[in-house]
Amino acid sequence: MTVANMEAAISLRGMKLQHDRFALGPIDCDIPKGMVTAIVGPNGSGKSTLFRALLGLEPVLSGEAEVLGTPLNGNQEDQYKSRIGFLAENPHAHENHLTADEKAKFASRWYPGWDWEKYRKLLRHFDVDGGIRLSKMSKGMRRKAELSIAMAHDPELLMLDEPSSGLDPFAWKTMLQELGRYMEPGDRTLVLATHILEEIKRLADYILFIYRGRVLGLYEKDRLLDDWRTIVVQIEYAQKGGSEMLQRTPGFQGLTEAGPGLYRLEVDEPERGEAYCRDNGFQVLAVQRMDLEDILSCLIRKEEARR
Amino acid sequence: MWLPIRIDEQRPEPLYHQIEVQLRGLILGGQLKEGTLLPSIRELAVSLKCSAITVRRVYQDLENEGLIRTRQGTGTFVAGVGTVAREEHRLERVTEELEKAIELGLQLQCAPEEIETAFRQALHRKSTERGGDAT
C-alpha cells in the first residue's frame, strides 16, 4: 500500500513480529510524512505492539521496517529515537515518584531539541502544575503532563497511543489545538492510535485500519468518507436472484437484509453502484454516507470471510 | 482567519468539491478581496474537519484557475479577479441554484409548465417585495 508522490516517515515491507501469544504482520505500508495518520482497529489488533516495534522495542522477525530513514534491523543506533515523541497507552509505574518537571528534566538530557519554554507553554495551556508528583495526579492530568513532555522537543515524528484517554472535553479540545499547531509547519508527522471517531474525523488525513495483527488498508480519510455509501434498495418480493445481482454491484463491499425484500448495500463506488441498481430495476430508497465505524466493521466482515 | 465555509454531509458532492465551490464563490463574489491572506492548509483542514490533502487539492485547483496564488514562505493569497470572471460567476451561481429547484420539482412529479409558472410567480413576488419592477 503506497501513497503516491509522498515521502514516507515510516515504511514497512512485509514486517513480521512474534510474541508468545500474538503475531503481528506481515505489514506493508508507507505512513506519509507531513500528515496525520490514525491507526484504527478493535482492541487487541496490535496497535500498541506496532508502536513498540517502531521504537525498536520489539525485534523484527522478518521483512523490513524503516523509521525516519533508519532501518530497524536490530543494530540500529538509538539516535533516531531522539527525533520521535512518544506517548504510551499506559503510564510507567517506575515514574510514579517523579514530578512532571523531574520527568521533563530526564527527557531534556536525552533529546537534543528539548525546549523548556515550549514545555512550560504546553503545561500552561493544559493547565498542569509541573511540581506535582505523577502518582498524585488524576489520570487526565498525568496524560496532559506526559503529552507536554512528549511534544516539548518538537519531534519530527509524534506517536500517540490513545492520547485522549482520561481527558475531559476541555482538555481534549486543547489537545486538538496543540496537535494542529504541531502539524502547522507541514513537515511534521503524527501517528495516533485512537478509538474516538470524532478525533479521527477532526485530525486524520489518513486512516490505517488494522485487525488481528494485519493491515486492512491505508485510506485517505476524506476519500473514504466520500466514497463509501449505503444504498437502501427494495426488491420485488417475487424477484428471483435479486441478492445475487446486488452482489455484483460495482464497488460492492457488503450486503445485509434489512427486511422482506429490503437490502442495505454497501459500496465504495457510489455513482456507478446507484446507477447499476436503477438499471436493474431495483428501487433505490436512500443513499447515505457511511461513518467510520460502519466502514471498519464492513472491512472486518470481509477479512473474516477471507480467512 | 475564519472563512464562512460549511460542509453539508448530507450532500452527495465530495468534500473537496463542496469546499472549492464555496471558496471560489467567496473570491468571485468579492467577499474575499485581492491580497487577502488565506488560512494555511492545516489551519483550514482543522477548522473544516477535513484532511489536509483535501484542502491542498482545493488550493491547487483554485491556483490553477488563477484565483489564488502561493508565495513561498509567506502563504496563500487571493489573486486579482477580472470583472468578466465575476460576471460569469454570477450567472453560473444562479443557474446552479435554479437547477437544484428544478430537480426538486421534477422529483415531485411537477410538469415543466407547472415549474415555469411557479418560477414566474416566485420571481414576480420576490421582485415586488424588493420594490423592483420585473414583470
Interface residues (C-beta under 8 A of the other chain):
Chain A: G34 M35 V36 L176 G180 M183 E184 G186 K201 R202 L203 A204 D205 Y206 E220 K221 D222 R223 L225 D226 P270 V287 R289
Chain B: E9 P12 P14 L15 Y16 S40 I41 R42 E43 A45 V46 K49 C50 S51 A52 I53 T54
